[in-house]
Amino acid sequence: MLVLCFYSCNKPEDAPDVFDETCDNQTFNGLNFTIDGDASSLMEPGGEIYNNYLACVQNCSETDPDNNDCIMNCLSSSGIMPSGGLFTVVMYITNITTQDITITLEPGTWFFPGSDDYQPMIIVVTVTITITAGETVIRPIPVFCLASDKSAPDESSDYLICNKASFDCLTEIVEILKTKDFAQISIDQTYQIQSIIWDCSEGNPVDYDYLNALPSL
């Protein structure tokens, strides 16, 4: 039996919500797309991602069962949860043209939820996606939370893609993190990054020294 546990993105109900930017909704010529939080859609039994994840988890259980980073690395290496964030939103993109199209999501791009029950999300690494003419691709996008008192992405959440966030401390955090090597960053360090992003969104002091000390590219 396979059990997937996706970590909660919630903090106490009394945590303030400071990030309140208006979404400048982005579109891409020649592409139709939707975005949701249902990472389980990537885990079709018998599919390549599913099989790769199972094989990786089995290897972890046999060689290093107490190493949480091993399991998290399985999520990344199999394509379920790419490195560069603590959570994942999923883009379903169809190329309606007769030419291949490549899009790039720059660090600082954020995602606005369709329901106020869910938190906005932000990317801190560059994401490049190529969609072959006439084809549909499904691509997981690594993200961090921006509103600690709201729900994490799930099968009921949907998102718009927005321009870069302009919140002062958030832009500074992104400028630091986009230079870091997330393949060398542990799950504990990723949790700490999320905590620091919450500090920013809640108006608390930000530990830039911690971020600067993370492994660089």
C-alpha positions as CSV (number, residue, x, y, z in Angstrom):
1,M,0.0,0.0,0.0
2,L,1.3,3.4,-1.0
3,V,0.7,6.3,1.4
4,L,1.6,9.9,0.4
5,C,1.7,12.5,3.1
6,F,1.8,16.2,1.9
7,Y,2.7,18.5,4.7
8,S,0.3,21.1,6.1
9,C,0.8,24.7,5.1
10,N,-1.2,26.1,8.0
11,K,-0.2,28.0,11.1
12,P,-2.4,29.1,14.0
13,E,-5.6,30.9,13.1
14,D,-4.5,34.1,14.7
15,A,-1.5,34.5,12.4
16,P,-1.9,37.8,10.5
17,D,-2.2,37.8,6.7
18,V,-0.2,40.7,5.3
19,F,0.4,39.8,1.7
20,D,-2.5,41.3,-0.2
21,E,-1.3,42.2,-3.7
22,T,-3.6,42.4,-6.7
23,C,-3.0,39.7,-9.3
24,D,-2.0,40.9,-12.7
25,N,-3.2,37.8,-14.5
26,Q,-0.8,36.4,-17.0
27,T,-1.6,34.6,-20.3
28,F,0.6,33.0,-23.0
29,N,-0.1,33.4,-26.7
30,G,-0.9,30.1,-28.3
31,L,-1.5,28.3,-25.0
32,N,-4.6,27.2,-23.1
33,F,-3.8,26.3,-19.5
34,T,-5.3,25.6,-16.0
35,I,-3.5,25.5,-12.7
36,D,-4.6,23.5,-9.6
37,G,-3.2,22.0,-6.4
38,D,-3.9,18.3,-7.1
39,A,-0.5,16.8,-7.1
40,S,-2.1,13.3,-6.9
41,S,-3.0,13.7,-10.6
42,L,0.7,13.0,-11.3
43,M,0.5,9.6,-9.6
44,E,-1.5,7.5,-12.0
45,P,-0.9,3.9,-11.0
46,G,1.3,2.1,-13.5
47,G,2.5,5.4,-15.0
48,E,6.2,6.3,-15.2
49,I,6.1,8.8,-12.3
50,Y,4.3,6.4,-10.1
51,N,6.7,3.5,-10.8
52,N,9.7,5.7,-10.3
53,Y,8.4,7.0,-7.0
54,L,7.6,3.4,-5.8
55,A,11.1,2.2,-6.7
56,C,12.8,5.1,-5.0
57,V,10.7,4.8,-1.8
58,Q,11.5,1.0,-1.7
59,N,15.2,1.8,-2.0
60,C,14.9,4.3,0.9
61,S,13.1,1.8,3.1
62,E,15.8,-0.8,2.5
63,T,18.9,1.4,2.7
64,D,18.1,4.4,5.0
65,P,14.6,4.0,6.5
66,D,15.1,6.8,9.1
67,N,16.2,9.5,6.5
68,N,13.3,11.8,5.7
69,D,15.4,13.6,3.1
70,C,15.5,10.3,1.2
71,I,11.7,10.2,0.8
72,M,11.6,13.9,-0.1
73,N,14.3,13.3,-2.7
74,C,12.0,10.6,-4.2
75,L,9.2,13.2,-4.6
76,S,11.7,15.4,-6.4
77,S,13.5,12.8,-8.6
78,S,10.3,11.2,-9.7
79,G,8.7,14.5,-10.8
80,I,5.9,14.7,-8.2
81,M,7.4,17.6,-6.2
82,P,10.3,19.3,-8.0
83,S,13.0,20.8,-5.8
84,G,12.7,24.5,-5.2
85,G,9.6,24.7,-3.0
86,L,7.8,23.0,-0.1
87,F,4.6,22.4,-2.1
88,T,3.4,21.9,-5.6
89,V,0.8,23.4,-8.0
90,V,0.2,21.7,-11.3
91,M,-0.1,23.3,-14.7
92,Y,-2.0,21.6,-17.5
93,I,-0.9,23.3,-20.7
94,T,-2.2,22.8,-24.3
95,N,-0.4,24.2,-27.3
96,I,-3.1,25.2,-29.8
97,T,-0.6,26.2,-32.5
98,T,1.5,24.4,-35.1
99,Q,4.8,25.4,-33.6
100,D,6.6,24.4,-30.3
101,I,6.3,27.0,-27.6
102,T,8.6,27.5,-24.6
103,I,7.6,29.5,-21.6
104,T,9.6,30.7,-18.6
105,L,8.2,31.4,-15.2
106,E,10.6,33.7,-13.4
107,P,11.4,33.7,-9.7
108,G,8.9,35.9,-7.9
109,T,6.0,34.8,-10.1
110,W,3.0,34.1,-7.8
111,F,-0.3,32.2,-8.0
112,F,-3.6,33.7,-6.9
113,P,-6.2,31.2,-5.6
114,G,-9.7,31.0,-7.0
115,S,-11.1,30.7,-3.4
116,D,-10.2,32.8,-0.4
117,D,-9.9,29.6,1.6
118,Y,-6.5,28.9,0.0
119,Q,-3.3,30.8,0.2
120,P,-1.4,32.4,-2.6
121,M,1.8,30.6,-3.7
122,I,5.1,31.9,-5.0
123,I,8.0,30.4,-7.0
124,V,11.6,31.2,-6.2
125,V,13.4,29.2,-9.0
126,T,13.2,29.6,-12.7
127,V,10.8,27.1,-14.4
128,T,11.0,26.5,-18.1
129,I,8.4,24.5,-20.0
130,T,8.4,23.5,-23.6
131,I,5.1,22.4,-25.1
132,T,5.2,20.6,-28.5
133,A,2.8,21.8,-31.2
134,G,-0.7,20.4,-30.6
135,E,0.3,18.6,-27.4
136,T,-0.8,18.9,-23.8
137,V,1.7,18.7,-20.9
138,I,1.2,18.4,-17.2
139,R,4.0,20.1,-15.2
140,P,4.3,20.3,-11.4
141,I,5.6,23.7,-10.2
142,P,7.5,24.0,-6.9
143,V,6.1,26.7,-4.6
144,F,6.1,28.2,-1.2
145,C,3.1,29.5,0.9
146,L,2.3,33.2,1.2
147,A,-0.7,33.2,3.7
148,S,-0.1,31.1,6.7
149,D,-3.7,31.1,8.0
150,K,-5.2,29.5,4.9
151,S,-5.3,26.1,3.4
152,A,-2.6,24.3,1.4
153,P,-3.1,23.4,-2.3
154,D,-5.3,20.4,-2.8
155,E,-7.7,18.8,-5.4
156,S,-10.2,21.5,-4.8
157,S,-7.9,24.5,-5.3
158,D,-7.3,26.4,-8.6
159,Y,-5.1,29.3,-9.4
160,L,-4.4,32.2,-11.7
161,I,-0.8,33.0,-12.6
162,C,0.3,36.5,-11.7
163,N,3.2,38.8,-12.4
164,K,6.1,39.1,-10.1
165,A,5.3,39.9,-6.5
166,S,6.5,43.4,-5.4
167,F,6.2,43.0,-1.6
168,D,9.6,44.5,-0.4
169,C,10.9,41.7,1.8
170,L,9.5,39.0,-0.5
171,T,11.4,40.4,-3.5
172,E,14.6,40.4,-1.5
173,I,14.0,36.8,-0.4
174,V,13.4,35.8,-4.0
175,E,16.6,37.5,-5.1
176,I,18.6,35.4,-2.6
177,L,16.8,32.1,-3.2
178,K,17.0,32.2,-6.9
179,T,20.8,31.8,-6.6
180,K,20.6,28.7,-4.3
181,D,21.1,25.1,-5.1
182,F,17.9,23.4,-3.9
183,A,19.3,20.0,-4.9
184,Q,21.7,20.5,-1.9
185,I,19.0,21.9,0.5
186,S,17.5,19.5,3.0
187,I,13.9,19.2,4.0
188,D,14.6,20.8,7.3
189,Q,16.2,23.8,5.6
190,T,13.2,24.0,3.2
191,Y,10.9,24.2,6.2
192,Q,13.0,27.0,7.6
193,I,12.8,28.8,4.3
194,Q,9.0,28.6,4.5
195,S,9.1,29.9,8.0
196,I,11.2,32.9,6.9
197,I,8.7,33.6,4.1
198,W,5.9,33.6,6.6
199,D,7.9,36.0,8.8
200,C,8.1,38.3,5.8
201,S,4.3,38.1,5.0
202,E,3.5,38.7,8.7
203,G,5.6,41.7,9.1
204,N,8.2,40.0,11.3
205,P,12.0,40.3,11.1
206,V,13.5,38.3,8.3
207,D,16.6,36.1,8.8
208,Y,18.4,37.0,5.6
209,D,21.7,35.7,7.0
210,Y,20.2,32.2,7.1
211,L,19.1,32.4,3.5
212,N,22.4,33.8,2.3
213,A,24.3,30.9,4.0
214,L,22.3,28.2,2.1
215,P,24.3,26.3,-0.6
216,S,24.6,28.3,-3.8
217,L,24.5,27.3,-7.5
